[in-house]
Amino acid sequence: MSISLSSLIFLPIWINMAQIQQGGPDEREKTTALKDLLSRIDLDELMKKDEPPLDFPDTLEGFEYAFNEKGQLRHIKTGEPFVFNYHEDLHRWNQKRYEALGEIITKYVYELLEKDCNLQKISIPVDATESEPKSFIFMSEDALTNPQKLMVLIHGSGVVRAGQWARRLIINEDLDSGTQIPFIKRAVDEGYGVIVLNPNENYIEVEKPKTHKQSSSDGTEEPAEKRERKDKISKETKKRRDFYEKYRNPQKEKDMMQLFIRMIQREADVKSKVTAVALTDSVHNVWHQEAGKTIREWMRENCCNWVSSSEPLDTSVESMLPDCPRVSAGTDRHELTSWKSFPSIFKFFAEASEARSSSQKPALTRRSHRIKHEEL
């Protein structure tokens, strides 16, 4: 890991200040001189010496990358895959560049959902007021009217958004393995209505309102000398904090706060209408999430989790927590579990749909559930 110039300058200064603050008048004069030196440090100039400006393109073309006919991201001039280490020994700058590209990928996938998959972008909550925070999801035209079956796709936690399984796979592998598009297209071909949820887009960021200084709680005025001393300490503390924050996240220019989007829980509706749930290497914990007994029982009967494992696809995998059956996804790479278990998931749904019509449970769930209870 590289160490920036700013950290090499910053740490020795504060160590020396801590050492000499215990001394007499001469040491205090030195302390004053060092504080004056700190006040003259231009953070922006210091950052420029450490790394190039964090000013990145806002289009794939600007990055000089494009997706080829195989859905692979390639450099438009060299044909090479994406290169993370654009600048050697500048990991943070490279990471910021990667994140900027990731934001463009998110918008690109949104466009594919609408243009390539023919999904509609729907604002939620549907009854939101004009000033209320909003998000959006994607739906097929028949999502709410399909009389037979509906598939709801939900990505995992992190930076991914609607239509994505793993940003890393989209950038380094291809669109098929990293997005939900193959699932959507096959679902439509098999007669499903489709809804693509966007659970990580569950808040908006706004600038924090300015706060005003409060007077003394007892209504009395502090002596001017004491107030000046407190203000001076406060300013020095803020300067150190701002220095660290500027280095840690130089792109952050404003103090922001999160406004969460209204959510609704409908346990009864879910349990009565959902036939089967396929999880891929899910890290959920029904005990930590305080799921009730009825939810745990419903999950054991209706869910299956394809987990990362070196075992062959669909091999039963032991678990200490029998929340739902777990089987191998046929890969030990977490980000590939959705793509590798793709055919088995659709088989699982087909069995569940058929079993529901005959008032039976799908074979995979029954088999795995029986194994878990025999082991326990």
GIVENKA-V201345 format. One record per residue. PSI is psi in radians with two decimals (none if undefined). OMEGA is omega as a letter, one per 30 degrees, with the letter a starting at -180 (none if undefined). Layout:
# GIVENKA-V201345
<<PSI & OMEGA> <PSI & OMEGA>>
This chain:
# GIVENKA-V201345
<<2.30 & a> <2.62 & l> <2.21 & a> <2.81 & l> <-0.65 & a> <-0.68 & a> <-0.55 & l> <-0.53 & l> <-0.74 & a> <-0.86 & a> <-0.85 & a> <-0.62 & a> <-0.82 & a> <-0.49 & l> <-0.79 & l> <-0.68 & l> <-0.72 & l> <-0.57 & a> <-0.66 & a> <-0.15 & a> <-0.21 & a> <-0.14 & a> <-2.87 & a> <-2.69 & a> <-0.74 & a> <-0.76 & l> <-0.66 & l> <-0.60 & l> <-0.69 & l> <-0.70 & l> <-0.78 & l> <-0.72 & a> <-0.71 & l> <-0.68 & l> <-0.69 & l> <-0.66 & l> <-0.77 & l> <-0.68 & a> <-0.33 & a> <-0.07 & a> <2.19 & l> <1.87 & a> <-0.71 & a> <-0.76 & l> <-0.65 & l> <-0.71 & l> <-0.64 & a> <-0.57 & l> <-0.45 & a> <-0.64 & a> <2.85 & l> <2.84 & l> <2.51 & l> <1.11 & a> <1.79 & a> <2.75 & l> <2.81 & l> <0.28 & l> <2.76 & l> <-0.70 & l> <-0.66 & l> <-0.58 & l> <-0.15 & a> <0.66 & l> <2.72 & l> <2.75 & l> <2.27 & l> <-3.03 & a> <-0.30 & l> <0.07 & a> <0.36 & a> <2.40 & l> <2.10 & a> <2.62 & l> <2.31 & a> <-0.30 & l> <-0.77 & a> <-0.35 & a> <0.13 & a> <2.70 & l> <2.99 & a> <2.40 & l> <2.02 & a> <-0.85 & a> <1.22 & l> <-0.69 & l> <2.12 & l> <2.48 & l> <0.30 & l> <1.17 & a> <-0.76 & a> <-0.74 & l> <-0.75 & l> <-0.69 & l> <-0.74 & l> <-0.67 & l> <-0.75 & l> <-0.74 & l> <-0.67 & l> <-0.72 & l> <-0.67 & l> <-0.66 & l> <-0.64 & l> <-0.70 & l> <-0.72 & l> <-0.82 & l> <-0.64 & l> <-0.75 & l> <-0.69 & l> <-0.78 & l> <-0.70 & l> <-0.66 & l> <-0.66 & a> <-0.80 & a> <-0.70 & a> <-0.57 & a> <-0.08 & l> <0.65 & l> <2.73 & l> <2.42 & l> <2.12 & a> <2.22 & l> <2.45 & l> <2.69 & f> <2.58 & a> <-0.38 & l> <0.43 & a> <2.53 & l> <2.94 & a> <-0.60 & a> <-0.06 & a> <2.47 & l> <2.44 & a> <2.73 & l> <-2.82 & l> <2.74 & l> <3.11 & l> <2.45 & a> <2.56 & l> <2.82 & a> <-0.55 & a> <0.26 & a> <-0.68 & a> <-0.02 & a> <-0.13 & a> <2.09 & a> <-0.20 & a> <-1.05 & a> <2.67 & a> <2.32 & l> <2.23 & l> <2.12 & a> <2.24 & a> <2.11 & l> <3.09 & l> <-3.01 & a> <2.99 & l> <-2.57 & a> <-0.20 & a> <2.66 & l> <-3.07 & a> <2.31 & l> <-0.09 & a> <2.54 & l> <-0.83 & a> <2.12 & l> <-0.66 & a> <-0.70 & l> <-0.67 & l> <-0.77 & a> <-0.72 & a> <-0.34 & l> <-1.57 & l> <3.02 & a> <-0.59 & a> <-0.82 & a> <-0.45 & a> <-0.21 & a> <2.99 & l> <0.04 & a> <-0.77 & l> <-0.66 & l> <-0.77 & a> <-0.82 & a> <-0.72 & l> <-0.67 & l> <-0.77 & l> <-0.74 & l> <-0.56 & a> <0.18 & l> <0.24 & l> <2.55 & l> <2.69 & a> <2.36 & l> <2.27 & l> <1.94 & a> <2.92 & a> <0.99 & a> <-0.35 & l> <-0.23 & l> <1.09 & a> <0.22 & l> <2.82 & l> <2.72 & l> <2.30 & l> <2.77 & l> <2.37 & l> <2.44 & l> <2.63 & l> <2.38 & l> <2.56 & l> <2.55 & a> <2.44 & l> <2.52 & l> <2.99 & a> <2.47 & a> <-0.49 & a> <0.07 & l> <-0.09 & a> <2.67 & l> <2.40 & l> <2.65 & l> <2.50 & a> <-0.72 & a> <-0.74 & l> <-0.70 & a> <-0.71 & l> <-0.70 & l> <-0.74 & l> <-0.72 & l> <-0.68 & a> <-0.76 & l> <-0.72 & l> <-0.75 & l> <-0.70 & l> <-0.72 & l> <-0.76 & l> <-0.66 & a> <-0.74 & l> <-0.74 & l> <-0.73 & l> <-0.62 & l> <-0.82 & l> <-0.78 & a> <-0.64 & l> <-0.65 & l> <-0.74 & a> <-0.69 & a> <1.33 & a> <-0.28 & a> <-0.27 & a> <1.99 & a> <-0.37 & a> <2.69 & l> <2.02 & a> <2.77 & l> <2.74 & a> <2.32 & l> <2.00 & a> <2.56 & a> <2.40 & a> <2.32 & l> <2.70 & a> <2.38 & l> <2.26 & a> <1.21 & a> <-0.83 & a> <-0.75 & l> <-0.75 & a> <-0.86 & a> <-0.50 & a> <-0.42 & a> <-0.40 & a> <2.21 & a> <-0.72 & a> <2.60 & l> <2.17 & l> <2.13 & l> <2.57 & l> <1.85 & a> <0.74 & a> <2.48 & l> <0.41 & l> <2.79 & l> <1.88 & a> <-0.35 & l> <-0.78 & l> <-0.57 & a> <0.14 & l> <0.71 & l> <2.38 & a> <3.01 & a> <-0.69 & a> <-0.63 & l> <-0.76 & a> <-0.72 & l> <-0.71 & l> <-0.72 & l> <-0.72 & l> <-0.54 & a> <-0.41 & a> <-0.08 & a> <2.74 & l> <2.37 & a> <2.00 & l> <1.89 & a> <2.77 & l> <2.24 & a> <2.61 & l> <-0.11 & l> <2.76 & l> <2.71 & a> <2.36 & l> <0.09 & l> <2.33 & a> <2.36 & a> <2.28 & a> <2.65 & l> <2.49 & l> <-0.41 & a> <1.83 & a> <0.96 & a> <-0.63 & l> <2.80 & l> <2.51 & l> <2.31 & l> <2.82 & a> <2.42 & l> <-0.03 & l> <0.25 & l> <2.59 & l> <0.16 & l> <2.05 & a> <-0.82 & a> <-0.26 & a> <-0.06 & a> <-0.68 & a> <-0.76 & a> <-0.72 & a> <-0.51 & a> <0.08 & a> <-0.94 & a> <-0.64 & a> <-0.60 & a> <-0.76 & a> <-0.56 & l> <-0.72 & l> <-0.77 & l> <-0.70 & l> <-0.75 & l> <-0.69 & a> <-0.72 & l> <-0.74 & l> <-0.70 & a> <-0.63 & l> <-0.70 & a> <-0.39 & l> <0.26 & l> <0.66 & l> <2.88 & l> <2.65 & l> <2.57 & a> <-0.71 & a> <-0.78 & a> <-0.80 & a> <-0.76 & a> <-0.84 & a> <-0.69 & l> <-0.72 & a> <-0.70 & l> <-0.76 & a> <-0.80 & a> <-0.55 & l> <-0.65 & l> <-0.69 & a> <none & none>>
